[in-house]
Amino acid sequence: MMGFFVWEMVKIALTVAMLLAAPKVIQGLSWPAMLVGLVVTMQVYWAAPFLAPRKTKHRDE
């Protein structure tokens, strides 16, 4: 269980580091577009069940 929390903290730290480094790496960065993209990416798993292909039953004929 402790390993899970450690890796979650690593993930959060890397996310913050990339957010802080983004303006230095990308010239003319659009902050609103980047933040919207970040939020959409983090929340897309809610849409996964709706976007997944539906399984169909095959009838043997």
Secondary structure, 3 states (H helix, E strand, C coil): CHHHHHHHHHHHHHHHHHHHHHHHHCCCCCHHHHHHHHHHHHHHHHCHHHHCCCCCCCCCC
